[in-house]
């Protein structure tokens, strides 16, 4: 029973914490971070220990240290910095140009409907960006950092090169900042986005059933990290899996378990600083655009 209820229970608890804090007068942004830490770091860590998908996927100390660095610098601080820069420069430019971009968004809708709309809208360009990152060598060089992990757990969800993360920001957040989506909606989006992301990478044995045809969850995302390229070039959806179904990249074989994860190149550097410079080293990347060879 636990494998079927873990996902919705954690999501409900996290959202309850968020709304409880927000309605106590705590800042929306702060409330979202507290809820995400309790729900993601706390509950999902607990589940990884009591309900692991694979025991050998538990991270060692060196991996945790490296992944924490990625999490803080790339997953938390970089998007925050990009959001501030967007608000300071682009919004000011939009206002000075007299563009009424806020008219493009249904601000009067309830916050939860706006949040769901954000996920649906953002995932369309994000799908094509992600697919291009697997099929086009210049982008793959940066995205390979994320696929370098050989086991999945929630803490390595933040392992991205900053160039890759910046391109994701162009799809996930910047358009909604420019159209003036409220802080309340952005905070709610952050909570759901975070817990979904933690679960997507988690080493938790959970089942989503028919929701696998709607949500991009861990059962699908494990195949996306397969070392077998025809398996990893699938399931590109970030929040939802609808676009993969429509464009033929959905992959969930019945009764099968994913094999080895990561890159073909088992000597790919794994340290934070080395992965920052690896995409710029000529000759290290041997990926081909047809996807037949991958690092």
Secondary structure, DSSP 8 states (H G I E B T S, - for coil): -HHHHHHHHHHHHHHHHHHHHHTTT--HHHHHHHHHIIIIIIIIHHHHHHSBS-GGG---HHHHHHHHHHIIIIIIIHHHHHHHHIIIIIHHHHHHHT--GGGGS-TTS-HHHHHHHHHHHHHHHHHHHHHHHHHSHHHHHHHTTGGG-SS--GGGGG---HHHHHHHHHHHTHHHHHTT--HHHHHHHHHHHHHHHHHHH--B----GGGGGTB--HHHHHHHTBSSHHHHSS---SSB-HHHHHTT-----TT-----BS-S-TT---SHHHHHHHTTSTTT----TTSS---
